[in-house]
Amino acid sequence: MKAVELRTLSVEELKKRLTDEQQSLAHLKFQLSTSQLESPIKVRSVRRDIARLKTAIREREMAPQKGAAA
């Protein structure tokens, strides 16, 4: 998932993807703890996707405030 792709989505879509990714991370962590996960790198990529989603959501929240402060 690229940051450029995220900027084209609405806030509702971003929040939906965030919850999906968080659920995916929970499943991956469970698989990791039971030694069923094939590639531990998947955990890192999902965590980074979550960070990108949170950043995009926060950018949208801060955008109206930037205009008011100027």
Secondary structure, 3 states (H helix, E strand, C coil): CCHHHHHCCCHHHHHHHHHHHHHHHHHHHHHHHCCCCCCCHHHHHHHHHHHHHHHHHHHHHHHHHHHHHC
